[in-house]
């Protein structure tokens, strides 16, 4: 059986098919290169974004401040020396100096009272952040559950203001002061 219509493949010279395939391949390669270049540019701009860096510093300072305030307001009467070491680990600058200076007096008073305290930060916010200087201020509310030697539990709520400084080991507390109810920070 013969057909009068020539086969499409037979009509097209083999060199033209090769040229069309090469053109498609070149177009796909160009699209892939453009996609990679655009993706790289997006990643670079996101990585070097000042707002993103600032928000990272804010989040790190806030998280460290929350953790350190809870630690500094917690103590286990059965492990006072370990608790005081944890207190010192949270601080730098003037607060660290004060904790070292009063450590023996604090240990003695804590042993005499025999009270354990477990603090939880219920809410916190940075009131200022200077990312360039590596300083921040934080205000927080804490719930502190205390248990005496006699076993009578009590819960106290406090508002605290804290200063923070970025160190080689992350953000540390430089100051802590209670904020009386009714006083703005």
C-alpha positions as CSV (number, residue, x, y, z in Angstrom):
1,X,0.0,0.0,0.0
2,X,1.4,3.3,-1.0
3,X,0.3,6.7,0.1
4,X,0.7,9.8,-1.9
5,X,1.4,11.9,1.3
6,X,5.0,11.9,2.2
7,X,6.0,11.1,5.8
8,X,6.5,14.2,8.0
9,X,9.9,12.9,9.1
10,X,10.9,12.3,5.6
11,X,9.9,15.8,4.5
12,X,12.0,17.5,7.2
13,X,15.7,17.4,6.7
14,X,17.6,15.7,9.6
15,X,19.7,18.9,10.1
16,X,16.6,20.9,10.8
17,X,15.4,18.5,13.5
18,X,18.8,18.7,15.2
19,X,18.8,22.5,15.0
20,X,15.3,22.7,16.6
21,X,16.4,20.3,19.4
22,X,19.5,22.4,20.1
23,X,17.3,25.5,20.2
24,X,15.0,24.0,22.8
25,X,17.9,22.8,24.8
26,X,19.5,26.2,24.8
27,X,16.2,27.8,25.8
28,X,15.8,25.4,28.7
29,X,19.3,26.0,29.8
30,X,18.9,29.8,29.7
31,X,15.6,29.5,31.7
32,X,17.4,27.3,34.3
33,X,20.3,29.8,34.6
34,X,17.8,32.7,35.0
35,X,15.8,30.8,37.6
36,X,19.0,30.0,39.6
37,X,20.2,33.6,39.3
38,X,16.9,35.0,40.5
39,X,16.7,32.5,43.4
40,X,20.2,33.4,44.4
41,X,19.4,37.1,44.4
42,X,16.3,36.5,46.5
43,X,18.3,34.5,49.1
44,X,21.0,37.1,49.2
45,X,18.5,40.0,49.7
46,X,16.7,38.1,52.5
47,X,20.0,37.2,54.2
48,X,21.3,40.7,54.1
49,X,18.0,42.4,55.0
50,X,18.5,44.8,58.0
51,X,15.0,44.4,59.1
52,X,15.4,40.6,59.3
53,X,18.6,41.0,61.3
54,X,16.9,43.4,63.7
55,X,14.0,41.1,64.2
56,X,16.3,38.2,64.9
57,X,18.1,40.3,67.6
58,X,14.8,41.3,69.0
59,X,13.6,37.7,69.3
60,X,16.9,36.5,70.8
61,X,16.9,39.3,73.4
62,X,13.3,38.7,74.3
63,X,13.8,34.9,74.6
64,X,16.9,35.2,76.7
65,X,15.4,37.9,78.9
66,X,12.3,35.7,79.6
67,X,14.5,32.7,80.5
68,X,17.0,34.6,82.6
69,X,14.3,36.4,84.6
70,X,12.6,33.1,85.4
71,X,16.0,31.6,86.4
72,X,16.9,34.6,88.6
73,X,13.6,34.3,90.5
74,X,13.8,30.6,91.0
75,X,15.7,28.6,93.6
76,X,15.6,25.0,95.0
77,X,16.2,24.9,98.7
78,X,17.8,21.5,98.3
79,X,20.3,22.8,95.7
80,X,21.2,26.3,96.7
81,X,24.8,26.4,95.4
82,X,23.6,25.1,92.0
83,X,20.8,27.7,92.0
84,X,23.3,30.5,92.7
85,X,25.6,29.3,89.9
86,X,22.6,29.5,87.6
87,X,21.8,33.0,88.8
88,X,25.4,34.1,88.0
89,X,25.2,32.5,84.6
90,X,22.3,34.7,83.6
91,X,24.0,38.0,84.4
92,X,26.8,40.3,83.3
93,X,28.1,43.7,84.2
94,X,26.8,45.4,87.4
95,X,24.3,42.6,88.1
96,X,26.9,39.9,87.9
97,X,29.2,41.9,90.2
98,X,26.4,42.3,92.7
99,X,25.5,38.6,92.6
100,X,29.1,37.6,93.2
101,X,29.5,40.2,96.1
102,X,26.3,39.0,97.9
103,X,26.6,35.3,97.1
104,X,27.6,34.1,100.6
105,X,25.0,36.3,102.3
106,X,22.3,35.1,99.9
107,X,23.3,31.4,100.4
108,X,23.1,31.8,104.2
109,X,19.7,33.5,104.1
110,X,18.3,30.9,101.6
111,X,19.5,28.0,103.8
112,X,18.0,29.5,106.9
113,X,14.6,30.1,105.3
114,X,14.5,26.8,103.4
115,X,12.1,28.2,100.9
116,X,12.0,27.0,97.3
117,X,10.7,29.2,94.5
118,X,9.8,28.5,90.9
119,X,9.2,31.5,88.6
120,X,7.4,31.6,85.3
121,X,7.3,34.6,83.0
122,X,3.7,35.0,82.0
123,X,4.3,37.9,79.6
124,X,7.2,40.0,78.4
125,X,8.1,42.6,75.9
126,X,11.1,44.6,74.9
127,X,10.6,48.3,75.5
128,X,13.8,49.2,73.7
129,X,16.5,47.6,71.6
130,X,19.8,49.1,70.3
131,X,21.1,46.3,68.1
132,X,24.2,48.3,67.2
133,X,25.2,48.8,70.9
134,X,23.9,45.3,71.9
135,X,21.6,46.6,74.6
136,X,17.9,46.1,75.4
137,X,15.3,46.8,78.0
138,X,12.6,44.4,78.9
139,X,9.4,44.5,81.0
140,X,7.8,41.2,82.2
141,X,5.2,39.8,84.6
142,X,6.1,36.8,86.6
143,X,4.2,34.2,88.6
144,X,6.4,32.9,91.5
145,X,5.3,29.8,93.4
146,X,7.1,29.4,96.7
147,X,7.1,26.5,99.1
148,X,8.4,26.9,102.7
149,X,10.0,24.2,104.8
150,X,6.6,23.6,106.4
151,X,5.2,23.0,103.0
152,X,2.8,26.0,102.8
153,X,2.7,27.0,99.1
154,X,2.0,30.5,98.0
155,X,1.8,32.3,94.6
156,X,3.0,35.8,94.1
157,X,2.8,37.9,90.9
158,X,5.5,40.5,90.1
159,X,6.3,43.0,87.4
160,X,10.0,43.4,86.6
161,X,12.1,45.6,84.4
162,X,15.4,44.3,83.2
163,X,18.4,45.6,81.3
164,X,20.1,43.2,78.8
165,X,23.4,43.2,77.1
166,X,24.6,41.1,74.2
167,X,27.8,39.1,75.1
168,X,29.8,36.4,73.5
169,X,27.5,33.9,75.2
170,X,24.3,35.6,74.1
171,X,22.1,38.1,75.8
172,X,22.6,38.5,79.6
173,X,20.9,40.5,82.3
174,X,22.7,43.7,83.5
175,X,20.0,45.0,85.8
176,X,16.7,43.9,87.4
177,X,14.3,46.0,89.3
178,X,10.7,45.4,90.4
179,X,8.0,47.7,88.9
180,X,5.4,48.5,91.5
181,X,1.8,48.2,90.4
182,X,0.6,51.6,89.1
183,X,4.1,52.7,87.9
184,X,4.9,52.9,84.3
185,X,8.2,51.7,83.1
